[in-house]
């Protein structure tokens, strides 16, 4: 548990660049959150209050010690061989700028000076070429004026992710409680906690999960600890209001687990609610992220180059779920492991991927029958979920790597030739979701009866797979003359409208 020096007050980490020695689990850990946040541009403004939510007001540091003890030390991650650290050095010494850029972005090493020291020892012409590839062409004269060491520093600054702004906790219980309802208080606290969470990048969670000290995560935790200190101060000043937070705690149970624990620890410390055991540790609260990330690195499967490529895609997934989503399921673990994503990156060509997908699809369709549509049995739900997964992973890969579009187009062509409409439509819909404007139906196929390729490069026979008119009538007509593995959604709707007649042409399933 974190122990803070001083006079029972939680120190403000932005008050200076002093070093905080934080005792965690009997180990002395040096934490530099003030130094780490110095470059974020934080102005040191005091939190706003209920009285003036958008104003800046003076608020003295909390007096009470926080009952919500946070563990600033990263979680333990015991593996026999930290293989990624060895491969990180090799990438910095021998690989191209794209691999180096991803490595520096995710910081998969213990010493932050490692990239600088290794790149300084690399050939100056190689470093110059790396730097020129990341800069506009007209910056060439500027690069020529830099020393080799300056070029290395400039290269690293371009590879690093932009720092998030460090914002202090801004919600304070200063308005008379009777003016606000329980749900309003809980919503405001939950929203403040979520804003704090959004300030931590996926790259930082990866770094933290592997056991490396991470200032942005430390900042996030300390803000929640300070909130509980302010809440205890409020309970001491207004003891008649404290018991009313019992209802606030109940409303927070489905919200941010960090905000919920901060409030619950305050209520327990005041004896307002009975203590039913030790409070959940912050390591436990973070396991929905840390455990899935750690599982990725438990064994060396396909090397660090492939891992870095996967992490770029997983960042897209993380941001959509936790930074852009409006309804977060905090109880659900982050889906970091994706066999389909592995299959995408391990395939040597679009044809190889199409063959692999068709082989697995042909096996998965075994057992699908008319009754599957009638009862929507487990086989039907499994195939539907797999189609959604393929669509989503295609979308994520297309957002992470726009250059993969041609790869996917060629894969769809091969799937079409194999009569695997199931995977072909999933990939096409994933491409559409990733870039609706570029892959809009009207842009791809401006003239349905044309004989040439469309401007986006898709053969026009894909018209039958994308035209949603009349419940994908063109696709269903194609299936009658050219049977294959079916795209299930239109057939399910046909069955609901027309019964068994709506499934004509699907069975028997062809042997691909």
C-alpha positions in Angstrom: 0.0 0.0 0.0 1.2 3.5 -0.8 2.6 5.4 2.2 3.0 9.2 1.8 5.5 11.1 3.9 4.5 14.2 5.8 1.8 15.2 8.2 -1.1 12.8 7.2 -1.9 14.9 4.1 -1.8 13.6 0.6 0.8 15.8 -1.2 -0.1 17.5 -4.4 2.2 16.0 -7.0 2.1 19.1 -9.2 3.4 21.4 -6.4 7.0 20.9 -7.5 9.5 18.5 -9.0 10.5 17.0 -5.7 11.0 13.3 -5.4 8.4 11.2 -3.6 9.7 8.0 -2.0 6.7 5.7 -2.0 6.7 2.6 0.1 4.8 -0.1 -1.7 4.6 -3.7 -0.5 7.7 -3.2 1.7 9.8 -2.0 -1.3 11.1 1.5 -1.8 9.9 2.8 -5.1 11.0 6.1 -6.5 8.1 8.0 -8.1 8.6 11.1 -10.2 5.0 12.1 -11.2 5.7 15.8 -11.0 8.7 15.5 -13.3 6.8 13.3 -15.6 3.8 15.7 -15.9 5.9 18.8 -16.3 5.8 18.6 -20.1 2.0 18.2 -20.2 1.3 21.9 -19.8 -0.8 21.6 -16.7 -1.3 25.1 -15.3 -1.8 24.2 -11.6 -5.4 25.4 -11.5 -7.5 24.4 -8.6 -10.5 22.1 -9.0 -14.0 23.5 -9.9 -16.9 23.0 -7.5 -20.6 22.3 -7.6 -21.2 26.0 -7.0 -19.4 26.9 -10.3 -18.6 23.8 -12.3 -16.7 25.7 -14.9 -14.8 28.1 -12.7 -11.4 27.9 -11.1 -11.5 28.3 -7.4 -8.9 28.0 -4.6 -9.0 24.7 -2.8 -6.5 23.9 -0.1 -4.9 20.5 0.0 -6.9 17.8 1.8 -6.3 17.5 5.5 -7.3 13.9 6.1 -5.2 10.9 5.1 -6.9 9.0 2.3 -8.7 5.8 3.3 -8.4 4.6 -0.3 -4.8 3.4 -0.3 -3.4 3.1 -3.8 -0.6 0.9 -4.9 1.8 2.9 -7.1 4.1 0.0 -7.7 3.2 -1.8 -10.9 1.7 -5.3 -10.7 4.0 -8.2 -10.5 4.6 -10.0 -13.8 6.8 -13.0 -13.2 8.0 -14.7 -16.3 11.2 -16.8 -16.7 12.4 -14.8 -19.7 11.4 -11.2 -20.5 11.9 -12.0 -24.1 10.6 -8.8 -25.5 13.4 -6.8 -23.9 16.1 -8.9 -25.7 14.3 -8.5 -29.0 13.8 -4.8 -28.4 17.6 -4.3 -28.4 17.8 -6.3 -31.6 15.1 -4.2 -33.3 16.9 -1.0 -32.3 20.2 -2.2 -33.7 19.1 -3.8 -37.0 15.5 -3.0 -38.0 13.8 -0.3 -40.1 12.1 2.8 -38.8 8.6 1.4 -38.8 9.5 -1.3 -36.3 11.5 1.1 -34.3 8.6 3.6 -34.2 6.2 1.0 -32.8 8.8 -0.1 -30.3 9.3 3.4 -29.0 5.6 4.0 -29.0 4.9 1.2 -26.6 8.2 1.4 -24.7 8.7 -2.3 -24.2 11.9 -1.9 -22.3 12.9 -1.0 -18.7 15.4 1.8 -19.5 13.9 4.7 -21.3 17.4 5.7 -22.5 17.9 2.4 -24.3 16.6 3.6 -27.7 18.8 6.7 -27.6 22.0 4.9 -26.6 21.6 2.3 -29.3 20.5 4.6 -32.1 23.4 6.9 -31.4 25.7 3.9 -32.2 23.9 3.2 -35.5 25.2 4.4 -38.9 24.6 8.1 -39.3 23.2 7.7 -42.8 20.6 5.1 -41.6 19.4 7.5 -38.8 19.2 10.3 -41.3 17.2 8.2 -43.7 14.9 7.2 -40.8 14.4 10.8 -39.9 13.7 11.9 -43.4 11.1 9.2 -43.9 9.1 10.7 -41.0 9.4 14.4 -41.9 8.0 16.4 -44.8 10.3 16.5 -47.8 11.0 20.2 -47.5 12.5 19.7 -44.0 15.6 18.1 -45.6 17.8 21.2 -45.2 16.9 21.4 -41.5 17.9 17.8 -41.0 21.2 18.4 -42.7 22.1 21.1 -40.1 21.5 18.7 -37.1 24.3 16.7 -35.5 23.9 12.9 -35.3 22.9 13.0 -31.7 20.3 15.7 -32.4 18.9 13.6 -35.3 18.5 10.7 -32.9 16.6 12.9 -30.4 14.4 14.3 -33.2 13.7 10.8 -34.4 12.7 9.6 -31.0 10.4 12.6 -30.4 8.6 11.8 -33.7 8.2 8.1 -32.7 6.8 8.8 -29.2 3.1 9.1 -28.7 1.9 12.6 -27.7 1.6 13.0 -23.9 -1.9 13.3 -22.5 -2.6 16.3 -20.3 -2.5 15.7 -16.6 -5.6 17.1 -15.1 -6.2 17.2 -11.3 -9.4 15.8 -9.8 -12.0 18.5 -10.2 -15.2 17.2 -8.5 -15.5 18.4 -4.9 -18.4 17.9 -2.5 -18.9 21.6 -1.6 -22.6 22.2 -2.4 -25.2 21.4 0.3 -26.1 17.8 -0.4 -29.8 18.5 -0.4 -29.5 20.5 -3.6 -28.3 17.5 -5.5 -29.8 14.0 -5.8 -28.0 10.8 -5.2 -28.0 9.9 -8.9 -26.6 13.3 -9.8 -23.7 13.0 -7.3 -22.9 9.4 -8.5 -23.1 10.4 -12.2 -20.7 13.4 -11.6 -18.2 11.4 -9.6 -18.3 8.6 -12.2 -17.8 11.0 -15.1 -14.8 12.6 -13.3 -13.3 9.2 -12.8 -13.9 8.4 -16.4 -12.2 11.6 -17.6 -9.2 10.6 -15.4 -9.1 7.2 -17.0 -9.3 8.5 -20.5 -6.1 10.5 -19.9 -4.1 7.2 -19.7 -3.1 5.9 -23.1 -3.2 2.2 -24.1 0.5 2.3 -24.5 0.9 3.3 -20.9 -1.4 0.4 -19.7 0.8 -2.0 -21.7 4.0 -0.5 -20.1 2.4 -0.6 -16.6 1.1 -4.2 -17.0 4.6 -5.5 -17.8 5.8 -4.2 -14.5 7.4 -0.8 -15.5 6.7 2.3 -13.4 4.3 4.5 -15.4 3.7 8.1 -14.3 0.3 8.5 -16.1 -1.1 5.5 -14.2 0.4 6.7 -10.9 -1.2 10.1 -11.5 -4.6 8.4 -12.2 -4.4 6.5 -9.0 -3.3 9.4 -6.8 -6.2 11.6 -8.1 -8.7 9.0 -6.8 -6.8 8.8 -3.5 -7.0 12.6 -3.2 -10.7 12.5 -4.0 -11.3 10.2 -1.0 -9.2 12.5 1.2 -11.4 15.5 0.2 -14.5 13.3 0.8 -13.3 12.5 4.3 -12.7 16.2 5.0 -16.3 16.8 3.9 -17.6 14.1 6.2 -15.7 15.6 9.1 -17.0 19.1 8.4 -20.6 17.9 7.7 -21.1 14.7 9.7 -24.9 14.9 9.1 -24.3 14.6 5.4 -22.0 11.6 5.4 -24.6 8.8 5.8 -26.4 10.1 2.7 -23.4 8.9 0.5 -24.6 5.4 1.2 -27.0 5.8 -1.7 -24.3 7.4 -3.8 -22.1 4.3 -3.3 -24.9 2.0 -4.4 -25.4 4.0 -7.6 -21.6 3.8 -8.3 -21.5 0.0 -8.1 -22.1 -0.3 -11.9 -19.8 2.6 -12.7 -16.1 3.2 -12.4 -14.6 0.7 -9.9 -12.0 3.2 -8.8 -14.6 5.9 -8.0 -16.7 3.3 -6.2 -13.9 2.1 -4.1 -12.9 5.6 -3.2 -16.4 6.3 -1.8 -16.8 2.9 -0.2 -13.5 3.2 1.6 -14.6 6.6 3.0 -17.9 5.1 4.3 -16.1 2.2 5.9 -13.5 4.4 7.6 -16.4 6.3 9.2 -18.2 3.2 10.2 -21.2 4.2 8.1 -21.3 0.9 6.4 -20.1 -2.4 7.8 -16.7 -3.6 6.8 -17.1 -7.0 5.1 -13.4 -7.6 4.5 -10.4 -5.8 3.2 -11.0 -3.3 0.4 -10.1 -4.3 -3.1 -6.5 -3.4 -4.0 -5.9 -1.1 -7.0 -4.0 -4.0 -8.6 -7.2 -6.1 -8.3 -9.3 -3.2 -9.8 -7.0 -3.0 -12.8 -7.0 -6.7 -13.6 -9.6 -6.3 -16.3 -6.7 -4.7 -18.3 -3.5 -5.9 -16.8 -4.2 -9.7 -16.9 -5.2 -9.8 -20.6 -2.2 -7.7 -21.6 0.2 -9.9 -19.5 -1.3 -13.0 -21.1 -0.1 -11.7 -24.5 3.5 -11.7 -23.2 3.6 -14.8 -21.1 5.2 -16.8 -23.9 7.2 -15.9 -27.0 4.9 -17.0 -29.8 5.8 -15.1 -33.0 8.3 -12.6 -31.9 8.2 -8.9 -31.0 7.7 -7.6 -34.5 4.4 -9.3 -34.8 3.5 -8.4 -31.2 4.0 -4.7 -32.0 1.8 -4.9 -35.1 -0.9 -6.5 -32.9 -0.6 -3.8 -30.3 -1.2 -1.1 -32.8 -4.5 -2.8 -33.7 -5.4 -3.5 -30.0 -4.9 0.2 -29.4 -7.8 0.9 -31.9 -9.9 -1.7 -30.0 -9.0 -0.2 -26.6 -9.8 3.4 -27.6 -13.2 2.4 -29.1 -14.2 0.5 -25.9 -12.8 2.7 -23.2 -12.2 6.1 -24.7 -15.0 6.5 -27.2 -17.7 4.2 -25.8 -20.5 5.6 -23.8 -21.4 2.5 -21.8 -18.4 0.7 -20.4 -18.7 -2.7 -18.9 -16.0 -2.5 -16.2 -16.5 -6.1 -15.1 -15.6 -7.5 -18.5 -11.9 -8.2 -19.3 -10.4 -6.5 -22.3 -10.2 -8.9 -25.2 -6.5 -8.7 -26.0 -6.0 -12.2 -27.4 -7.5 -12.6 -30.8 -6.7 -15.8 -32.8 -8.2 -14.1 -35.9 -5.8 -11.2 -35.6 -3.0 -13.7 -35.3 -4.2 -15.4 -38.4 -4.3 -12.1 -40.3 -0.7 -11.3 -39.6 0.7 -14.8 -39.9 -0.8 -15.3 -43.5 1.9 -14.9 -46.1 -0.5 -13.7 -48.8 -4.2 -12.8 -49.4 -4.6 -16.2 -51.0 -3.2 -17.9 -47.9 -5.5 -16.0 -45.7 -8.5 -16.8 -47.9 -7.6 -20.5 -47.9 -7.2 -20.6 -44.2 -10.5 -18.8 -43.6 -12.4 -21.1 -46.0 -10.9 -24.2 -44.4 -12.0 -23.1 -40.9 -15.4 -21.8 -42.1 -16.1 -25.1 -43.9 -15.5 -26.9 -40.6 -17.6 -24.5 -38.6 -20.6 -24.8 -40.9 -20.7 -28.5 -40.2 -23.9 -29.1 -38.3 -25.8 -26.1 -39.6 -29.3 -27.2 -40.7 -32.8 -25.9 -41.2 -33.5 -26.2 -37.6 -30.6 -23.9 -36.8 -32.6 -21.1 -38.3 -35.8 -22.2 -36.7 -34.5 -22.3 -33.1 -31.4 -20.1 -33.6 -29.4 -22.8 -31.9 -25.8 -22.6 -30.6 -24.4 -23.3 -34.1 -26.3 -20.4 -35.6 -25.2 -18.0 -32.8 -21.6 -19.2 -33.1 -21.5 -18.6 -36.9 -23.1 -15.2 -36.4 -20.6 -14.2 -33.7 -17.7 -15.4 -35.8 -18.9 -13.3 -38.8 -19.2 -10.2 -36.5 -15.7 -10.9 -35.2 -14.2 -11.1 -38.7 -16.0 -7.9 -39.6 -14.7 -6.1 -36.5 -11.1 -7.3 -36.8 -11.0 -6.3 -40.5 -12.3 -2.8 -39.5 -9.7 -2.5 -36.7 -6.8 -3.6 -39.0 -8.0 -1.2 -41.7 -8.0 1.7 -39.3 -4.6 0.8 -37.9 -3.0 0.0 -41.2 -4.7 1.8 -44.2 -2.2 0.2 -46.5 -3.8 -3.2 -45.9 -6.9 -2.3 -48.0 -5.4 -3.8 -51.2 -4.5 -6.9 -49.2 -8.1 -7.3 -48.1 -9.5 -6.6 -51.5 -7.4 -9.4 -53.0 -8.4 -11.7 -50.2 -12.1 -11.0 -50.9 -11.5 -11.7 -54.6 -10.1 -15.1 -53.6 -12.9 -15.8 -51.2 -15.4 -15.0 -53.9 -13.7 -17.4 -56.3 -13.9 -20.0 -53.6 -17.6 -19.3 -53.1 -17.1 -18.4 -49.5 -19.6 -15.6 -49.3 -19.6 -15.9 -45.5 -16.1 -14.5 -45.0 -16.1 -12.3 -48.1 -19.1 -10.3 -46.9 -17.6 -10.0 -43.4 -14.4 -8.5 -44.7 -16.3 -6.2 -47.2 -18.5 -4.9 -44.4 -15.4 -4.4 -42.2 -13.8 -2.3 -44.9 -17.0 -0.2 -45.2 -17.2 0.4 -41.4 -13.6 1.5 -41.3 -14.1 4.1 -44.0 -17.7 4.7 -44.9 -16.9 7.5 -47.4 -14.2 5.7 -49.3 -16.1 2.4 -49.3 -19.6 3.7 -49.7 -21.7 1.5 -51.9 -22.5 4.2 -54.5 -18.8 5.1 -54.8 -17.8 1.5 -55.3 -20.5 0.7 -57.8 -21.7 3.9 -59.5 -23.3 1.9 -62.4 -24.5 -1.5 -61.5 -24.4 -2.8 -65.1 -20.9 -1.6 -65.8 -18.3 -4.1 -67.1 -15.2 -2.4 -65.8 -13.7 -2.3 -62.4 -14.9 0.4 -60.0 -12.8 3.4 -59.2 -12.0 1.9 -55.8 -10.5 -1.2 -57.4 -13.2 -3.7 -56.5 -14.4 -6.1 -59.2 -18.0 -5.4 -60.0 -19.1 -8.9 -59.2 -18.8 -7.8 -55.6 -21.9 -5.8 -56.3 -23.8 -8.9 -55.4 -22.2 -9.1 -52.0 -22.8 -5.5 -51.0 -26.1 -4.4 -52.4 -28.4 -4.5 -49.5 -31.5 -3.6 -51.5 -34.4 -6.1 -51.2 -32.6 -7.8 -48.3 -29.5 -8.4 -50.3 -31.6 -9.7 -53.2 -28.7 -9.7 -55.6 -26.6 -11.9 -53.3 -29.5 -14.3 -52.7 -30.0 -14.6 -56.4 -26.3 -15.3 -56.9 -26.5 -18.1 -54.3 -29.2 -19.8 -56.3 -26.9 -20.1 -59.4 -23.6 -20.4 -57.6 -24.0 -22.1 -54.2 -21.5 -21.5 -51.5 -21.0 -20.8 -47.8 -23.9 -18.4 -47.1 -24.0 -14.9 -45.5 -26.5 -15.8 -42.8 -28.1 -12.5 -41.9 -30.3 -12.0 -45.0 -31.4 -15.7 -44.9 -32.4 -15.4 -41.3 -34.6 -12.4 -42.2 -36.1 -14.3 -45.1 -37.0 -17.1 -42.8 -38.7 -14.8 -40.4 -40.8 -13.3 -43.2 -41.4 -16.3 -45.4 -40.7 -19.4 -43.4 -38.8 -22.4 -44.9 -39.3 -21.0 -48.4 -37.0 -18.2 -47.5 -34.1 -20.6 -47.0 -34.2 -22.0 -50.5 -30.8 -22.4 -52.1 -28.8 -22.8 -48.8 -29.1 -26.5 -48.3 -27.4 -28.8 -48.9 -24.3 -26.9 -48.1 -21.6 -27.2 -50.7 -18.3 -29.0 -50.0 -15.6 -26.4 -50.6 
